[in-house]
Amino acid sequence: MTMDFRCCFQIPACRWLTGLMLTALMLPGAPARTLTEADVCIYGGTSGGVVAAVQAARLGQRAVLIEPGRHLGGMSSSGLSVTDIGPHGRDYLGGVAREFYRRVGAHYGKTEEVWFEPKVAEQVFDAMVAEAGVTVVLGEALAGVRKSGAALEYLITTTGRHVRAGMFIDATYEGDLLAAAGARWVIGREENARFGEAFNGVRPPVPLISGRRIDPWREPGVPASGLIALVRPGPAAAPGSADSLIQAYNYRLCLTNDPANRVPIDPPADYDPARYELLARYLQSGPAPGRPAGRPDAWVLDDIIDVQALLPNGKADINAGSPVSTNLHRGNDGYVTATPEDRAAIARDHENHIRGLLHFLRTDPRVPPNVREEMTHWGLARDEFADNGHWPRQLYVREARRMVSDFVMTDRHGRGLETAPQGIGLAAYWLDSHACQLLEINGEVRQEGGFFTSAPLLPPRPFPIAFASIVARKSEVTNLAAPFCLSATHACFSSLRMEPVFMITSMAAATAAALALEDGRAIQDVPWDRLQALLLAEGQVLTLTTPPPSDGAVVVDTENPGGATVTGSWPPSSSIPGFQGAGYLTDGNADKGTKSVVFRPELPAAGEYRVAIAYRAFSNRASRVPLRLHHAGGVIDFVIDQRVDAGPWRELGIFRFERGTAAELTLETVGTDGFVVADAARWVPVVPPPPPPPRVAALAADPTAAETGDTRARFVIFRETRASSPLTVRYTVSGTATAGEDYEPLAGSLTLPAGAGSGSVTVTARPDTRVEGDESIVLTLEPSSAYTSADGSGPAVVTLRDTPFDAWRAAHFPPAAAGDETIAGPSADPDGDGASNLLEWAQGTSPTTPDGTAITVATVEGRLHTTSPLRRGLPPDTMTWEISRDGAVWTPPVAAPELIGVESSGPSVDRLTWRWPASVTTAEAPTIFLRLRVSR
């Protein structure tokens, strides 16, 4: 259906229609502006950017992904191919992140794969956005933003594109969008004392190799000769103090030793071996750490660069493997806030540093011969990064801006000392910061800034990431999430910065954005229970807590706050494997009689229980450790020998207990003759209780179905814990929409397969010609003895959208008139203002109040400009222009007018400005007719 608006003018006199004002023009010479409408705009085509866009699209949102470069995937498709999963395996991965690794695995004929070729990762990312229907814009960088109060309205790119969205996600490594949007951010290291941390701030400088002194002076022993390359003057600031430094960057190279696929690594044009004097002295200081001296293999290539030859097809992921390696310490100074040109120059410096280093390792006589020979076998992979000289496209920006929101993640969360609230996913890697700088201190080279919390300081378990840490402060930006540069200290960010975690946080950001749009609220105000439920329904892993064991065991670990009461100083340890949880406590064989641990379970029912205690036996343990057990029949004392290995649990006997917390087992140190270990205690009912029924809930995951297009709604039914048996959940359907007429009937039940946590009920609309407006479909779970409703679970509701024009008719006309074509039809003009209903709908004007067509025509510098309103949310091509010389034959213009202006004209309407080609003003015909066509 179309509606014509005609305007005519005389070409020879160059007199255009008068009395019409042009209200929205860009300055002459400004770039043409393209308006892109979105519900969620994601800036940064990184791994997390892709995940966020895919998740938003799957939740029914129009997702636009803007990437300054020409490729998707960030570091995951640019050389970081040996994924930093962490010490606990992959169980914490879920949702779209887990899907990515499974899709990569499918490429290699496996169930799942976390070691992959960069090109395969990019192929998977490309396929995921294409399948989800994400609009991808490549080669356009952020130029600015426009805000309305605390809300972002537009992201503006370097081509003049204006992306208008309800929600924005900054998925860049640098945090450029959050900074432009006015969210608070920091760079550098906080002082330890600020958040009670142990690993933040300046670190005590340490030798490059423990026990060795490497001279920093150009002429050894002569300070006046100056420092060699890469070394800066000391001293370092006080340990634990704050500064602006961040850990070093490098490139993660994809090398191959396959001669058929190998490309030589050329040195930089200005290669100077003196730049690598520190590496030469490092190699000449003695054998590699842990290797014996006097052998030809006292050094191997992997001692210098981390050759992770774990990838398919003879490829390796190369990382910094020693203090003098591919990292360029302090080479990232100023990078974060630099111009794009300066950032590119810093990236080239890093590339040249690495190219020169690898050339030095291959050719310099000061490098051990076996290392030189080994280096000759490696080169760039010919089938990777072909459009970039086979060099990775993305500089490894390990750390940049960090947002400061209402909640800051600290190393106390990463070390398991505190638990972040409202976790939207899990992180699982060690606290891991590469060094920040190399310093001359007291006549030797020392490294400063690095830490890696390996055993016994590794995280007790994957730890939650707070929802508040990925969203900006509401007073600053109400519709922005930053799942990459999230709110965390330098120390905690050193764990959070891993690619799987970025994908996890990005999925959560997109899910929260979808819920905020659905409810018309700020992203910070998304109800936690809804976000948690939808994340679980979408497969996100929020906790690794397993359901109670089938035997009903109640375990109290020393790591459980409230369950175990610890008196005195008990240092943690994990040196003897086989412990419960993350480790155990020891009394340090000191202050005997002043220390104790009380294990106090909460028993679900009265009855008889087998009681046991866990400890790790060793020769230095105490041989007589006193225990005291309170049970329903009184108190009993035990003495156990912790030098004797009793397996995972040392049984104490069967005793009767009442329900609740009256039971307790006390371990003491009085009179002990060695180290006393406290790990955990266990109560197992003699008669196991029946397992509780699973708790289930329903949620509208995709809350909208429409009569037009292929927009379907989706209810998700999920159980809070996965089970080894299937579960059938029954439901009823109600609402204002009619099954069988407005939508395809639903089955009334859904079976969750064994092992599955959730399942979907899809709602498909049936198109019709009735004017109905929006209707509701309500799904309510039926009661059952097989399951119970989860806390806060209520009916789930989806909206069935009428066609856009019919929904508009239903909103503007009473029911009796809405279906009358003579009143509410597309060509009718009930208010007699010359604009049909179809045009009123497109322009966002009222069909019952005369307001005309609101179309204007003017000339600017001899060019025809036309403007018209467009209701926000409609695509710009809803209205198109046609041209005629006689008013009878209409055709599209040979050269289409250019959309150059988009300006807000109220809360729901924009004014669009088109500039016509010069050929329109040089036509031979004295009169030109223009027609604006509206489609629905």
GILINQUI-V869365 format. One record per residue. N is the residue number from 1. BURIAL is + if it has 9 or more other C-alpha atoms within 8 Angstrom, else -. Layout:
N|BURIAL, N|BURIAL
This chain:
1|-, 2|-, 3|+, 4|-, 5|+, 6|-, 7|-, 8|+, 9|+, 10|+, 11|+, 12|-, 13|-, 14|-, 15|-, 16|+, 17|+, 18|-, 19|-, 20|-, 21|-, 22|+, 23|-, 24|+, 25|-, 26|-, 27|-, 28|-, 29|-, 30|-, 31|-, 32|+, 33|+, 34|+, 35|+, 36|-, 37|+, 38|+, 39|+, 40|+, 41|+, 42|+, 43|+, 44|+, 45|+, 46|+, 47|+, 48|+, 49|+, 50|+, 51|+, 52|+, 53|+, 54|+, 55|+, 56|+, 57|+, 58|+, 59|+, 60|+, 61|+, 62|+, 63|+, 64|+, 65|+, 66|+, 67|+, 68|+, 69|-, 70|-, 71|+, 72|+, 73|+, 74|+, 75|+, 76|+, 77|+, 78|+, 79|+, 80|+, 81|+, 82|+, 83|+, 84|-, 85|+, 86|-, 87|-, 88|+, 89|-, 90|-, 91|-, 92|+, 93|+, 94|+, 95|+, 96|+, 97|+, 98|+, 99|+, 100|+, 101|+, 102|+, 103|+, 104|+, 105|+, 106|+, 107|-, 108|-, 109|-, 110|+, 111|-, 112|+, 113|+, 114|+, 115|+, 116|+, 117|+, 118|+, 119|+, 120|+, 121|+, 122|+, 123|-, 124|+, 125|+, 126|+, 127|-, 128|+, 129|+, 130|-, 131|-, 132|+, 133|-, 134|+, 135|-, 136|+, 137|+, 138|+, 139|-, 140|+, 141|+, 142|+, 143|-, 144|-, 145|+, 146|+, 147|+, 148|-, 149|-, 150|+, 151|+, 152|+, 153|+, 154|+, 155|+, 156|+, 157|+, 158|+, 159|-, 160|+, 161|+, 162|+, 163|+, 164|+, 165|+, 166|+, 167|+, 168|+, 169|+, 170|+, 171|+, 172|+, 173|+, 174|+, 175|+, 176|+, 177|+, 178|+, 179|+, 180|+, 181|+, 182|-, 183|+, 184|+, 185|+, 186|-, 187|+, 188|+, 189|+, 190|+, 191|+, 192|+, 193|-, 194|-, 195|-, 196|-, 197|+, 198|-, 199|+, 200|+, 201|+, 202|+, 203|+, 204|+, 205|+, 206|-, 207|+, 208|+, 209|-, 210|-, 211|-, 212|-, 213|-, 214|+, 215|+, 216|+, 217|+, 218|+, 219|-, 220|-, 221|-, 222|+, 223|+, 224|-, 225|-, 226|+, 227|+, 228|+, 229|+, 230|+, 231|+, 232|+, 233|-, 234|-, 235|-, 236|+, 237|-, 238|-, 239|-, 240|+, 241|+, 242|+, 243|+, 244|-, 245|+, 246|+, 247|+, 248|+, 249|+, 250|+, 251|+, 252|+, 253|+, 254|+, 255|+, 256|+, 257|+, 258|+, 259|-, 260|-, 261|+, 262|+, 263|-, 264|-, 265|+, 266|-, 267|+, 268|-, 269|-, 270|-, 271|-, 272|-, 273|+, 274|-, 275|+, 276|+, 277|+, 278|+, 279|+, 280|+, 281|+, 282|+, 283|+, 284|-, 285|-, 286|-, 287|+, 288|+, 289|-, 290|-, 291|-, 292|-, 293|-, 294|-, 295|-, 296|-, 297|-, 298|+, 299|+, 300|+, 301|+, 302|-, 303|+, 304|+, 305|+, 306|+, 307|+, 308|+, 309|-, 310|+, 311|+, 312|-, 313|-, 314|+, 315|+, 316|+, 317|+, 318|+, 319|+, 320|+, 321|+, 322|+, 323|-, 324|+, 325|+, 326|+, 327|+, 328|+, 329|+, 330|+, 331|+, 332|+, 333|-, 334|-, 335|+, 336|+, 337|-, 338|+, 339|-, 340|-, 341|-, 342|+, 343|+, 344|-, 345|-, 346|+, 347|+, 348|-, 349|+, 350|+, 351|+, 352|+, 353|+, 354|+, 355|+, 356|+, 357|+, 358|+, 359|+, 360|+, 361|+, 362|+, 363|-, 364|+, 365|-, 366|-, 367|+, 368|+, 369|-, 370|+, 371|+, 372|+, 373|+, 374|+, 375|+, 376|-, 377|-, 378|+, 379|+, 380|+, 381|+, 382|+, 383|-, 384|+, 385|+, 386|-, 387|-, 388|-, 389|-, 390|+, 391|+, 392|+, 393|-, 394|-, 395|+, 396|+, 397|+, 398|+, 399|+, 400|+, 401|+, 402|+, 403|+, 404|+, 405|+, 406|-, 407|+, 408|+, 409|+, 410|+, 411|+, 412|+, 413|+, 414|+, 415|+, 416|+, 417|-, 418|-, 419|-, 420|+, 421|-, 422|+, 423|+, 424|+, 425|+, 426|+, 427|+, 428|+, 429|+, 430|+, 431|+, 432|+, 433|+, 434|+, 435|+, 436|+, 437|+, 438|+, 439|+, 440|+, 441|+, 442|-, 443|+, 444|+, 445|+, 446|+, 447|+, 448|+, 449|+, 450|+, 451|+, 452|-, 453|+, 454|-, 455|-, 456|-, 457|-, 458|+, 459|+, 460|+, 461|-, 462|+, 463|+, 464|+, 465|+, 466|+, 467|+, 468|+, 469|+, 470|+, 471|+, 472|+, 473|+, 474|+, 475|-, 476|+, 477|+, 478|+, 479|+, 480|+, 481|+, 482|+, 483|+, 484|+, 485|+, 486|+, 487|+, 488|+, 489|+, 490|+, 491|+, 492|+, 493|+, 494|+, 495|+, 496|+, 497|+, 498|+, 499|+, 500|+, 501|+, 502|+, 503|+, 504|+, 505|+, 506|+, 507|+, 508|+, 509|+, 510|+, 511|+, 512|+, 513|+, 514|+, 515|+, 516|+, 517|+, 518|-, 519|-, 520|-, 521|-, 522|+, 523|+, 524|+, 525|-, 526|+, 527|-, 528|-, 529|-, 530|-, 531|+, 532|+, 533|+, 534|+, 535|+, 536|+, 537|+, 538|-, 539|+, 540|+, 541|+, 542|+, 543|-, 544|-, 545|-, 546|-, 547|-, 548|-, 549|-, 550|-, 551|-, 552|+, 553|+, 554|+, 555|+, 556|+, 557|+, 558|+, 559|-, 560|-, 561|-, 562|-, 563|+, 564|+, 565|+, 566|+, 567|-, 568|-, 569|-, 570|+, 571|-, 572|-, 573|+, 574|+, 575|-, 576|-, 577|-, 578|-, 579|+, 580|+, 581|-, 582|+, 583|+, 584|+, 585|+, 586|+, 587|+, 588|-, 589|+, 590|-, 591|-, 592|+, 593|+, 594|+, 595|+, 596|+, 597|+, 598|+, 599|+, 600|+, 601|+, 602|+, 603|+, 604|-, 605|-, 606|+, 607|+, 608|+, 609|+, 610|+, 611|+, 612|+, 613|+, 614|+, 615|+, 616|+, 617|+, 618|+, 619|-, 620|-, 621|+, 622|+, 623|+, 624|+, 625|+, 626|+, 627|+, 628|+, 629|+, 630|+, 631|+, 632|+, 633|-, 634|-, 635|-, 636|-, 637|-, 638|-, 639|-, 640|+, 641|+, 642|+, 643|+, 644|-, 645|-, 646|-, 647|-, 648|+, 649|+, 650|+, 651|-, 652|-, 653|-, 654|-, 655|+, 656|+, 657|+, 658|+, 659|+, 660|+, 661|+, 662|+, 663|+, 664|+, 665|+, 666|+, 667|+, 668|+, 669|+, 670|+, 671|-, 672|+, 673|+, 674|+, 675|+, 676|+, 677|+, 678|+, 679|+, 680|+, 681|+, 682|+, 683|+, 684|+, 685|+, 686|-, 687|-, 688|+, 689|-, 690|-, 691|-, 692|-, 693|-, 694|+, 695|+, 696|+, 697|+, 698|+, 699|+, 700|+, 701|+, 702|+, 703|+, 704|+, 705|+, 706|+, 707|+, 708|-, 709|-, 710|-, 711|+, 712|+, 713|+, 714|+, 715|+, 716|+, 717|+, 718|+, 719|+, 720|+, 721|+, 722|+, 723|+, 724|-, 725|-, 726|+, 727|+, 728|-, 729|+, 730|+, 731|+, 732|+, 733|+, 734|-, 735|+, 736|-, 737|+, 738|-, 739|+, 740|-, 741|-, 742|+, 743|+, 744|+, 745|-, 746|-, 747|-, 748|-, 749|-, 750|+, 751|+, 752|+, 753|-, 754|+, 755|+, 756|+, 757|+, 758|+, 759|+, 760|+, 761|+, 762|-, 763|+, 764|+, 765|+, 766|+, 767|-, 768|-, 769|-, 770|-, 771|+, 772|+, 773|+, 774|+, 775|+, 776|+, 777|+, 778|+, 779|+, 780|+, 781|+, 782|-, 783|-, 784|-, 785|-, 786|-, 787|+, 788|+, 789|-, 790|+, 791|-, 792|-, 793|-, 794|-, 795|+, 796|+, 797|+, 798|+, 799|+, 800|+, 801|+, 802|+, 803|+, 804|-, 805|+, 806|+, 807|+, 808|+, 809|+, 810|+, 811|-, 812|+, 813|+, 814|-, 815|-, 816|-, 817|+, 818|+, 819|+, 820|+, 821|+, 822|-, 823|+, 824|+, 825|+, 826|+, 827|-, 828|+, 829|+, 830|+, 831|-, 832|-, 833|+, 834|-, 835|+, 836|+, 837|+, 838|+, 839|+, 840|+, 841|+, 842|+, 843|+, 844|+, 845|-, 846|+, 847|+, 848|-, 849|-, 850|+, 851|-, 852|-, 853|+, 854|-, 855|-, 856|+, 857|+, 858|+, 859|+, 860|-, 861|-, 862|-, 863|+, 864|+, 865|+, 866|+, 867|+, 868|+, 869|+, 870|+, 871|+, 872|-, 873|-, 874|-, 875|-, 876|-, 877|-, 878|+, 879|+, 880|-, 881|+, 882|+, 883|+, 884|+, 885|+, 886|-, 887|-, 888|-, 889|-, 890|-, 891|-, 892|-, 893|+, 894|-, 895|-, 896|-, 897|+, 898|+, 899|+, 900|+, 901|+, 902|+, 903|-, 904|-, 905|+, 906|-, 907|-, 908|-, 909|+, 910|+, 911|+, 912|+, 913|+, 914|+, 915|+, 916|+, 917|+, 918|+, 919|-, 920|-, 921|+, 922|-, 923|-, 924|-, 925|-, 926|-, 927|+, 928|+, 929|+, 930|+, 931|+, 932|+, 933|+, 934|+, 935|-, 936|-
